[in-house]
């Protein structure tokens, strides 16, 4: 609103000065130096003052503000980039630690599994040895029993075989 009033005032003032200068030029010789030169200097200085207030300073302020915002955004982006790199490095460190821990746990579980498997295999071997010993003992006992049984029958068989071979009854 203030700028609108100032702009309107400046516009009307410039029209007035141009009108005064035009009347002065129309009445006199074009190459003569007179009071219109002062009017032109005043118009020039007033134009510079008004343009400075209305155009140059706001434009320079806008450029400065944009420059500050751009620098601030660039600095913020750089800070964010550094933070992202730190977060990624921290993530990689934690990931490597987790992988190492997982490998350690896997090796521990494998070792425990091998220990349990060795115990089971050892127990199975012991049971197998006991079963084999029992089987051997039983087999020896059965063999001894069969030998005893056959020993009694051997004499009868030998007599029977001898009787058949000789064709008469033989006694052994």
TITOR-194525 format. One line per 4 residues: for each residue x, y, z of N, C-alpha, C, CB. Coordinates in steps of 0.2 Angstrom, whole numbers, always signed. Each point is the difference from the previous one (the first is absolute). Glycine has a CB too. Layout:
BEGIN
X/Y/Z/X/Y/Z/X/Y/Z/X/Y/Z ~ ...
This chain:
BEGIN
+4/-6/+0/-4/+6/+0/+4/+6/+0/-9/-6/+6 ~ +14/+6/-2/+5/+6/+0/+4/+1/-6/+1/-2/+12 ~ +1/-4/-15/+3/+0/-7/-4/+3/-5/+7/-9/+4 ~ -14/+7/-4/-5/+2/-5/+0/+8/+0/-6/-11/+1
+5/+14/+5/+0/+7/+1/+6/+3/-2/-8/-1/+10 ~ +14/-2/-8/+6/+3/-2/+1/+0/-8/+5/-3/+11 ~ -7/-2/-14/+0/-1/-7/-4/+5/-4/+2/-12/+2 ~ -9/+13/+1/-4/+5/-3/+2/+7/+0/-9/-8/+3
+12/+9/+3/+3/+7/+1/+5/+1/-4/-3/+0/+12 ~ +8/-5/-13/+6/+1/-4/-3/+1/-8/+7/-7/+8 ~ -11/+3/-10/-3/+0/-6/-3/+7/-2/-2/-12/+0 ~ -2/+15/+4/-3/+6/-1/+5/+6/+0/-10/-4/+5
+15/+3/+0/+5/+5/+1/+5/+0/-7/+0/-1/+13 ~ +1/-4/-15/+4/-1/-6/-3/+3/-6/+5/-10/+4 ~ -12/+9/-5/-4/+3/-5/+0/+8/+0/-7/-11/+0 ~ +7/+13/+7/+0/+7/+1/+6/+3/-3/-8/-1/+10
+14/-2/-8/+7/+3/-1/+1/-1/-8/+4/-3/+11 ~ -7/-2/-14/+1/-1/-7/-4/+6/-4/+2/-13/+1 ~ -8/+14/+2/-4/+5/-3/+4/+7/+1/-11/-6/+3 ~ +14/+8/+2/+3/+6/+1/+6/+0/-4/-3/+1/+12
+7/-6/-13/+6/+0/-4/-2/+0/-8/+6/-7/+9 ~ -12/+5/-10/-2/+0/-7/-2/+7/-2/-4/-12/+0 ~ +1/+16/+4/-2/+7/-1/+6/+4/+0/-10/-2/+6 ~ +15/+0/-2/+6/+4/-1/+4/-1/-6/+1/+0/+12
-1/-6/-15/+4/-2/-6/-4/+4/-6/+4/-11/+5 ~ -10/+11/-4/-4/+2/-6/+1/+8/-1/-9/-9/+2 ~ +10/+12/+3/+1/+7/+0/+7/+3/-2/-9/+0/+9 ~ +14/-4/-7/+7/+3/-1/+3/-4/-5/+0/+4/+11
+7/-2/-12/+4/-3/-5/+2/-7/+3/+4/+11/-4 ~ -3/-16/+0/+2/-7/+3/+7/+0/+2/-8/-5/-8 ~ +12/+8/+6/+7/+0/+2/+2/+4/+6/+3/-3/-11 ~ -7/+7/+13/+1/+5/+6/+0/-4/+6/-4/+10/-7
+8/-7/+12/+0/-3/+7/-4/+5/+4/+11/-6/-1 ~ -16/+3/+4/-4/+5/+5/-3/-4/+6/-3/+6/-10 ~ -2/-4/+13/-2/-3/+6/-3/-7/-1/-3/+11/+4 ~ +2/-13/-10/-3/-7/-2/+5/-5/+1/-7/+4/-8
+14/-3/+8/+5/-4/+2/-1/-2/+7/+8/+5/-9 ~ -9/+0/+13/-1/-2/+7/-6/-5/+1/+5/+12/+3 ~ -10/-10/-7/-6/-4/+1/+1/-8/-2/-7/+10/-2 ~ +11/-10/-4/+2/-7/-2/+5/-3/+5/-1/+4/-12
+5/-1/+15/+4/-3/+6/-4/-2/+5/+10/+7/-3 ~ -15/-3/+5/-4/-2/+6/-4/-6/-2/-1/+12/+4 ~ -2/-12/-10/-4/-6/-3/+5/-6/+0/-8/+8/-7 ~ +14/-7/+5/+4/-6/+0/+2/-3/+7/+5/+5/-11
-4/+0/+16/+2/-2/+6/-6/-3/+4/+8/+9/+1 ~ -14/-6/-3/-6/-3/+3/-2/-7/-3/-4/+12/+2 ~ +5/-12/-8/-1/-7/-3/+5/-5/+3/-4/+5/-11 ~ +10/-3/+12/+5/-5/+3/-2/-2/+7/+9/+5/-7
-11/+0/+11/-3/-1/+7/-6/-4/+0/+5/+11/+3 ~ -10/-10/-8/-6/-4/+0/+2/-7/-2/-7/+10/-2 ~ +11/-11/-4/+1/-6/-2/+4/-4/+5/+1/+4/-12 ~ +4/-1/+16/+4/-3/+5/-5/-3/+5/+10/+8/-2
-15/-4/+4/-5/-2/+6/-5/-5/-3/+1/+11/+5 ~ -3/-11/-11/-5/-4/-3/+3/-6/-3/-8/+9/-1 ~ +13/-9/-2/+3/-5/-4/+6/-3/+2/-5/+5/-10 ~ +10/-1/+11/+7/-3/+1/+1/-3/+7/+4/+8/-8
-6/-4/+13/+0/-3/+7/-4/-7/+1/+2/+12/+4 ~ -9/-12/-6/-3/-6/+1/+3/-6/-4/-11/+7/+1 ~ +13/-5/-7/+3/-5/-4/+7/-3/+3/-5/+6/-10 ~ +9/-2/+12/+6/-2/+4/-2/-4/+6/+6/+10/-5
-11/-7/+9/-2/-4/+6/-2/-7/-2/-3/+11/+6 ~ -1/-11/-11/-3/-7/-3/+6/-4/-2/-10/+5/-4 ~ +15/-3/+1/+6/-3/-2/+4/-3/+6/+1/+7/-11 ~ +0/-2/+16/+3/-2/+6/-3/-6/+4/+4/+12/+0
-11/-11/+0/-4/-5/+4/+0/-6/-4/-7/+9/+5 ~ +7/-9/-11/+0/-7/-4/+7/-3/+1/-8/+5/-9 ~ +13/-1/+9/+7/-2/+1/+1/-3/+6/+4/+8/-7 ~ -7/-5/+13/+0/-3/+6/-4/-6/+1/+2/+11/+4
-7/-12/-7/-4/-6/+0/+3/-5/-4/-10/+7/+1 ~ +13/-6/-7/+4/-5/-4/+6/-2/+4/-4/+5/-10 ~ +8/-1/+13/+5/-2/+4/-2/-4/+6/+6/+10/-3 ~ -11/-8/+6/-3/-4/+6/-2/-7/-2/-4/+11/+5
+0/-11/-11/-2/-7/-2/+6/-4/-2/-10/+5/-4 ~ +15/-2/+1/+6/-4/-2/+4/-2/+6/+1/+6/-10 ~ -1/-2/+15/+4/-2/+6/-4/-6/+4/+5/+12/+1 ~ -12/-11/-1/-4/-5/+3/+0/-6/-4/-8/+9/+4
+8/-9/-10/+1/-6/-4/+7/-4/+1/-7/+5/-9 ~ +12/-1/+10/+7/-2/+2/+0/-4/+6/+5/+9/-7 ~ -9/-5/+12/+0/-3/+7/-4/-7/+0/+1/+12/+5 ~ -7/-12/-9/-4/-6/-1/+4/-5/-3/-10/+7/+0
+14/-6/-5/+4/-5/-3/+5/-3/+5/-1/+7/-11 ~ +5/-3/+15/+4/-2/+5/-3/-5/+5/+7/+11/-2 ~ -13/-8/+4/-4/-5/+5/-2/-6/-3/-4/+10/+5 ~ +2/-10/-12/-2/-6/-3/+6/-5/-1/-9/+6/-6
+15/-3/+5/+6/-4/-1/+2/-3/+7/+4/+7/-9 ~ -5/-3/+14/+1/-3/+7/-5/-6/+2/+5/+12/+3 ~ -11/-11/-5/-5/-5/+1/+1/-6/-4/-8/+9/+3 ~ +10/-8/-9/+2/-6/-4/+6/-4/+3/-5/+6/-10
+10/-2/+12/+6/-3/+3/-2/-4/+6/+8/+9/-5 ~ -12/-6/+9/-2/-3/+7/-4/-6/-2/+0/+11/+6 ~ -5/-11/-11/-4/-6/-2/+5/-5/-2/-9/+7/-3 ~ +14/-6/-1/+5/-5/-3/+3/-3/+6/+2/+6/-11
+1/-2/+16/+3/-3/+6/-4/-5/+3/+7/+11/+1 ~ -13/-9/+1/-5/-4/+3/-2/-6/-4/-5/+10/+6 ~ +5/-9/-12/-2/-6/-5/+6/-5/+1/-7/+7/-8 ~ +13/-5/+7/+6/-4/+1/+0/-4/+6/+6/+8/-8
-7/-4/+14/+0/-3/+6/-6/-5/+1/+5/+10/+5 ~ -10/-9/-8/-6/-5/+0/+2/-6/-4/-8/+9/+1 ~ +11/-8/-7/+3/-6/-4/+5/-4/+4/-2/+7/-10 ~ +7/-3/+13/+5/-4/+4/-4/-4/+6/+9/+9/-3
-13/-6/+6/-4/-3/+6/-4/-6/-3/-1/+10/+6 ~ -2/-10/-12/-4/-5/-3/+5/-6/-2/-9/+8/-4 ~ +15/-6/+2/+5/-5/-2/+2/-4/+6/+3/+7/-10 ~ -2/-3/+15/+3/-3/+7/-6/-5/+2/+8/+11/+3
-14/-8/-3/-5/-5/+3/-1/-6/-4/-6/+10/+4 ~ +6/-9/-11/+0/-6/-4/+5/-5/+1/-5/+7/-9 ~ +11/-5/+10/+6/-4/+2/-1/-3/+6/+8/+7/-7 ~ -11/-4/+12/-1/-3/+7/-5/-5/-1/+3/+11/+6
-9/-10/-10/-5/-5/+0/+3/-6/-4/-9/+9/+0 ~ +13/-8/-5/+3/-5/-4/+4/-5/+5/+0/+7/-11 ~ +4/-3/+15/+5/-4/+5/-5/-4/+5/+9/+9/-2 ~ -14/-6/+4/-4/-3/+5/-4/-6/-3/-2/+11/+6
+0/-10/-13/-3/-6/-3/+5/-5/-1/-7/+8/-6 ~ +14/-7/+4/+5/-5/-1/+1/-3/+7/+5/+6/-9 ~ -5/-3/+14/+1/-3/+7/-6/-5/+2/+6/+11/+3 ~ -12/-8/-5/-6/-5/+2/+1/-6/-5/-7/+10/+4
+8/-9/-10/+1/-5/-5/+5/-5/+2/-4/+7/-9 ~ +10/-5/+11/+5/-4/+3/-2/-4/+6/+9/+8/-4 ~ -13/-5/+8/-2/-3/+6/-5/-6/-2/+1/+11/+7 ~ -5/-9/-11/-5/-5/-3/+3/-6/-3/-8/+9/-2
+13/-7/-2/+4/-6/-4/+4/-4/+5/+1/+7/-10 ~ +2/-4/+15/+4/-3/+5/-5/-5/+4/+8/+9/+1 ~ -14/-6/+1/-5/-4/+4/-2/-6/-5/-4/+10/+7 ~ +3/-9/-13/-2/-5/-5/+5/-5/+0/-7/+8/-7
+13/-6/+6/+6/-5/+0/+0/-4/+6/+7/+8/-7 ~ -8/-5/+13/+1/-4/+6/-6/-5/+1/+5/+10/+5 ~ -11/-8/-7/-6/-4/+0/+1/-6/-5/-7/+9/+3 ~ +10/-7/-9/+2/-5/-5/+5/-5/+3/-3/+8/-10
+8/-6/+13/+5/-4/+3/-3/-5/+5/+9/+9/-2 ~ -14/-6/+6/-3/-4/+5/-4/-5/-3/+0/+9/+8 ~ -4/-7/-13/-4/-5/-4/+4/-5/-3/-9/+9/-2 ~ +15/-7/-1/+4/-5/-3/+3/-5/+5/+3/+8/-9
-1/-5/+15/+3/-5/+5/-6/-5/+2/+8/+10/+4 ~ -14/-7/-3/-5/-4/+2/-2/-6/-5/-5/+10/+7 ~ +6/-8/-13/-1/-4/-6/+5/-6/+0/-6/+9/-7 ~ +12/-6/+8/+6/-5/+0/-1/-5/+6/+8/+9/-5
-9/-6/+11/-1/-4/+5/-6/-6/-1/+4/+10/+8 ~ -9/-7/-10/-6/-5/-2/+2/-5/-5/-8/+9/+3 ~ +11/-6/-8/+2/-5/-6/+5/-5/+3/-1/+9/-8 ~ +6/-7/+12/+5/-5/+3/-4/-5/+5/+9/+9/-1
-14/-6/+5/-4/-5/+4/-4/-5/-4/-1/+9/+9 ~ -2/-6/-15/-4/-4/-4/+4/-5/-4/-8/+9/-1 ~ +14/-7/-1/+5/-5/-3/+2/-5/+5/+4/+9/-7 ~ -3/-7/+13/+2/-5/+5/-5/-5/+2/+7/+9/+5
-14/-6/-5/-5/-4/+1/-1/-5/-6/-6/+9/+7 ~ +6/-7/-13/-1/-4/-6/+6/-5/+0/-6/+9/-6 ~ +12/-7/+8/+5/-5/+0/-1/-5/+5/+8/+9/-3 ~ -11/-8/+9/-1/-5/+5/-6/-4/-3/+4/+8/+9
-9/-5/-12/-5/-4/-2/+2/-5/-6/-8/+9/+3 ~ +12/-6/-7/+3/-4/-6/+5/-6/+3/-2/+10/-8 ~ +6/-8/+13/+4/-5/+3/-3/-6/+2/+7/+10/+4 ~ -13/-9/-1/-4/-6/+2/-2/-4/-6/-3/+6/+10
+1/-3/-15/-3/-3/-6/+6/-2/-5/-10/+8/+1 ~ +16/-6/+0/+5/-2/-5/+2/-7/+1/+5/+11/+1 ~ -5/-14/+5/+1/-7/+1/-5/-4/-4/+5/+2/+11 ~ -12/+0/-10/-5/-4/-3/+0/+1/-7/-7/+2/+9
+9/+3/-12/+1/+1/-7/+6/-4/-3/-5/+12/+1 ~ +10/-12/+3/+6/-3/-3/-1/-8/+0/+7/+9/+5 ~ -11/-11/+0/-2/-7/-1/-5/-2/-5/+2/+0/+12 ~ -6/+5/-13/-5/-1/-6/+3/+0/-7/-8/+5/+7
+13/+0/-7/+4/+0/-7/+4/-6/-1/+0/+13/+1 ~ +4/-15/+5/+4/-6/-1/-4/-6/-2/+8/+5/+9 ~ -14/-6/-6/-4/-6/-1/-3/+0/-7/-4/+0/+12 ~ +3/+6/-15/-2/+0/-7/+6/-1/-5/-9/+8/+4
+14/-6/-2/+6/-1/-4/+2/-7/+0/+4/+12/+2 ~ -4/-15/+4/+2/-7/+0/-5/-5/-1/+8/+4/+8 ~ -14/-2/-8/-6/-4/-1/-1/-4/+5/+3/+0/-11 ~ +0/+1/+17/-2/-4/+6/+0/+5/+5/+4/-11/-4
-6/+9/+10/-1/+5/+5/+7/+0/+4/-12/-3/+1 ~ +14/+9/-1/+7/+2/+4/-1/+4/+6/+6/-1/-11 ~ -2/-1/+16/+0/+4/+6/+6/+4/+1/-8/-9/+5 ~ +7/+15/-3/+6/+4/+1/+1/+2/+7/-1/+4/-11
